Amino acid sequence: MLSRTGDIMPNGDLVPSSAHDGMAAYEGEKGTTILVRNHENGTNSDYPVNGKKPWSAGAAGDTTTIIVGQNNKVIDQYVSSSGTIRNCAGGATTWGTWLTMGETRDMGHGFVFEVNPLDPENEMSRTLIRDMGYFSQEAGHVDPSTGIWYLTEDASPSFLYRFTPHDRSQKLGSLQKGGILEAASIDELPAASASQFSTRQKFGIVWKKINTEIAQTRC
């Protein structure tokens, strides 16, 4: 057991709600492991993520970072981003940061933010990546061979998205330069064949561009 809700962190803050969800582990210095985890809180929680620089006031979710030593002893833990809602899954980048995603569209939330676990609550963690879309974000994963991200949605209906960054260098700050977001659809079938699917039948995928120039309002 590394961290429990209500434990006191070294800076005196309490460990946020146990609604822990998406998490990633990174290799740290001197044999340490860096864990960054989501807290899937809404706007109310007995143990909210009490950040010093929240993106949105009144939002109780986001991420904490835990530094673990070789003996599995917690060396440090702290809030690394704050001020979003229902941070469910997310995705680890190839350059050591974490994409935290809001599984909601309530009160203008539903964007992707990039968190540097070793630079808590920096400006980047409060800068939404607008071109990665505004929807009930679930999880994301990058194809390291191309730099293209694939995103999932938790809503009804839900879609599979792909995000092609303008800058595919896979470096810190590259996603903030924007990109193209598309949703997957299958080739249409003749109306008479729409329900006549068969085992191992194949369909072509059509990627349709999404307009990400939308307005949003924070709580």
Secondary structure, DSSP 4 states (H G I P E B T S, - for coil): ----TTPBPTTSPBP--S-EEEEEEEE-GGG-EEEEEEE---S--SS----SS-SSTT--EEEEEEEE-TTS-EEEEEEEEEEES-EEEEEE-TTS-EEEEE---GGG---EEEE-TTSTT-TGGGS--GGG-SS-EEEEEEETTTTEEEEEE-SSS---EEEEES--S--TTSGGG-EEEEEEEEPP--GGGTT---TT----EEEEE----------
